[in-house]
Amino acid sequence: MHFPTSLSLLSLLTTALLLPSSLAQTQVQIPTNSRTTVIQPYAGNVRIYYQSDNYKSINEVHIDAATGVWLRFDEHPVETKANTSIYGITYDDSGYLKIKVYYVTPWNTLGELSYGGNPSSWNTGTDLGFSVSKTARQINAIRADGVTQVAFTDVNGNLRQACNSGSGWTTRLVSK
């Protein structure tokens, strides 16, 4: 049996320290049936949100945009309906970073996971109370001109928009 000498052990440790950090990181594995959304809240930082394999949380991975190395992992205990989309948006609100991730709850309502404020923190998930069709699989969101808009299919099969300009949520039917 051969044991490394002090010199070869030192060489091995030095080589390990010089390996790219991406090789030293644990791989991120997103469940096959999970839906994902990607945002870039500021330069150099990308965040991926995805449903856990049991749909009991929305997971968040922070990635360095230049290197692809993941910087942090967070698990947000929010239940989502299986096989439905999630959609994230980000914006600046008077100097504070805001992140919103929209999803369909297991009770077929529209949900919101949000980050921001002063001090900045995550909420535990909010049921917005708007009924979503039991067969709906897709939602989309956008923030434009100071208004957050989330599109979804209601229980009658109609396309609706939930809107919030800062004074509370309203909903409207999208029509011709």
C-alpha positions as CSV (number, residue, x, y, z in Angstrom):
1,M,0.0,0.0,0.0
2,H,1.3,3.4,-0.9
3,F,0.6,6.5,1.2
4,P,1.2,10.0,-0.2
5,T,4.2,11.9,1.0
6,S,3.8,15.3,2.5
7,L,4.8,16.9,-0.8
8,S,2.3,14.9,-2.9
9,L,-0.4,15.6,-0.3
10,L,0.4,19.3,-0.5
11,S,0.4,19.1,-4.3
12,L,-3.0,17.4,-4.2
13,L,-4.5,20.0,-1.9
14,T,-3.1,22.9,-4.0
15,T,-4.6,21.3,-7.2
16,A,-8.0,20.9,-5.5
17,L,-8.0,24.6,-4.5
18,L,-7.2,25.6,-8.0
19,L,-10.1,23.7,-9.6
20,P,-12.9,25.9,-11.0
21,S,-15.5,26.5,-8.4
22,S,-18.2,25.2,-10.7
23,L,-16.6,21.7,-10.4
24,A,-16.7,22.0,-6.6
25,Q,-20.4,22.9,-6.5
26,T,-23.2,20.4,-6.1
27,Q,-25.3,20.1,-9.2
28,V,-28.8,21.5,-9.2
29,Q,-31.4,19.0,-10.3
30,I,-34.9,20.3,-11.3
31,P,-37.6,17.6,-11.2
32,T,-38.7,16.4,-14.6
33,N,-42.3,17.4,-14.3
34,S,-41.6,20.8,-12.6
35,R,-42.4,24.1,-14.3
36,T,-39.7,26.8,-14.2
37,T,-39.4,30.5,-14.6
38,V,-36.3,32.6,-14.8
39,I,-35.7,36.3,-13.9
40,Q,-32.7,38.6,-13.8
41,P,-33.2,41.0,-10.9
42,Y,-30.0,42.8,-11.5
43,A,-26.8,42.5,-13.7
44,G,-24.8,39.4,-13.0
45,N,-27.5,37.6,-11.1
46,V,-30.0,35.1,-12.6
47,R,-32.6,33.3,-10.5
48,I,-34.4,30.2,-11.4
49,Y,-37.7,29.2,-9.6
50,Y,-39.2,25.8,-9.9
51,Q,-41.7,23.5,-8.3
52,S,-40.4,20.8,-5.9
53,D,-41.1,17.2,-6.9
54,N,-44.0,17.0,-4.4
55,Y,-45.4,20.5,-5.2
56,K,-45.0,21.6,-1.6
57,S,-42.5,24.4,-2.3
58,I,-41.2,26.7,-4.9
59,N,-37.4,26.5,-4.9
60,E,-35.0,29.3,-5.9
61,V,-31.5,29.0,-7.2
62,H,-29.3,32.1,-7.5
63,I,-26.7,31.8,-10.4
64,D,-23.8,34.0,-11.2
65,A,-24.6,35.0,-14.8
66,A,-20.9,35.2,-15.9
67,T,-19.8,31.8,-14.6
68,G,-22.9,29.7,-14.2
69,V,-22.0,28.9,-10.7
70,W,-24.9,28.6,-8.3
71,L,-24.5,31.0,-5.4
72,R,-27.5,30.1,-3.1
73,F,-30.5,27.9,-2.8
74,D,-33.7,28.8,-1.0
75,E,-36.9,26.7,-0.5
76,H,-40.2,28.6,-0.1
77,P,-42.9,26.5,1.5
78,V,-45.7,27.3,-1.0
79,E,-48.1,24.6,-2.3
80,T,-48.6,24.6,-6.1
81,K,-51.0,22.6,-8.2
82,A,-49.2,19.8,-10.1
83,N,-48.4,20.3,-13.8
84,T,-49.3,24.0,-13.9
85,S,-46.9,26.9,-14.7
86,I,-45.3,29.4,-12.5
87,Y,-44.3,32.8,-13.7
88,G,-41.8,35.3,-12.2
89,I,-41.3,39.1,-12.6
90,T,-39.0,41.5,-11.0
91,Y,-38.9,45.3,-10.8
92,D,-37.6,48.3,-8.9
93,D,-40.1,50.0,-6.6
94,S,-38.7,53.3,-5.3
95,G,-35.2,51.8,-4.9
96,Y,-36.3,48.4,-3.5
97,L,-36.0,45.2,-5.4
98,K,-39.4,43.4,-5.9
99,I,-39.7,39.8,-7.0
100,K,-43.1,38.2,-7.6
101,V,-43.7,34.5,-8.5
102,Y,-47.3,33.6,-9.6
103,Y,-48.7,30.1,-9.4
104,V,-51.9,28.1,-9.3
105,T,-52.7,26.8,-5.8
106,P,-54.0,23.2,-5.2
107,W,-57.4,24.9,-4.6
108,N,-57.5,26.3,-8.1
109,T,-56.9,29.9,-7.2
110,L,-54.2,32.3,-8.2
111,G,-51.3,32.6,-5.7
112,E,-48.4,35.0,-5.3
113,L,-45.0,34.5,-3.6
114,S,-43.4,37.9,-3.2
115,Y,-40.1,39.5,-2.0
116,G,-39.3,43.1,-1.3
117,G,-40.1,46.1,0.9
118,N,-38.2,47.7,3.7
119,P,-36.7,45.6,5.2
120,S,-36.7,43.1,2.3
121,S,-38.1,39.7,3.0
122,W,-40.2,36.9,1.5
123,N,-43.9,36.4,2.3
124,T,-45.1,32.9,2.9
125,G,-47.3,32.9,-0.2
126,T,-50.6,34.7,-0.7
127,D,-53.8,33.3,-2.1
128,L,-55.1,36.1,-4.3
129,G,-58.5,34.5,-4.3
130,F,-59.2,34.6,-8.1
131,S,-60.6,31.2,-9.2
132,V,-58.7,29.5,-11.9
133,S,-60.2,26.8,-14.2
134,K,-59.5,23.3,-12.9
135,T,-58.1,22.4,-16.4
136,A,-55.9,25.5,-16.7
137,R,-52.2,24.8,-17.0
138,Q,-50.8,28.1,-17.9
139,I,-50.5,31.6,-16.3
140,N,-48.4,34.5,-17.4
141,A,-47.4,37.8,-15.8
142,I,-45.9,41.1,-16.8
143,R,-45.2,44.5,-15.1
144,A,-45.8,47.4,-17.4
145,D,-46.3,51.1,-16.7
146,G,-46.5,50.5,-12.9
147,V,-49.2,47.8,-13.2
148,T,-48.7,44.1,-12.5
149,Q,-50.9,42.0,-14.7
150,V,-51.4,38.2,-14.4
151,A,-53.3,36.4,-17.2
152,F,-55.2,33.2,-16.4
153,T,-58.2,31.1,-17.5
154,D,-61.2,31.4,-15.1
155,V,-63.7,28.7,-14.2
156,N,-65.9,29.5,-17.2
157,G,-62.9,29.1,-19.6
158,N,-62.5,32.9,-20.2
159,L,-59.2,34.7,-20.3
160,R,-58.9,37.1,-17.3
161,Q,-56.4,39.5,-16.1
162,A,-55.7,40.1,-12.4
163,C,-54.2,43.7,-12.1
164,N,-52.5,45.6,-9.3
165,S,-51.3,49.2,-9.6
166,G,-50.4,49.4,-6.0
167,S,-53.9,49.9,-4.5
168,G,-55.0,46.3,-4.4
169,W,-56.0,43.6,-6.9
170,T,-58.8,43.7,-9.3
171,T,-59.8,41.4,-12.1
172,R,-61.2,42.0,-15.6
173,L,-62.4,39.9,-18.4
174,V,-60.3,40.0,-21.6
175,S,-62.7,40.6,-24.5
176,K,-62.7,41.7,-28.1
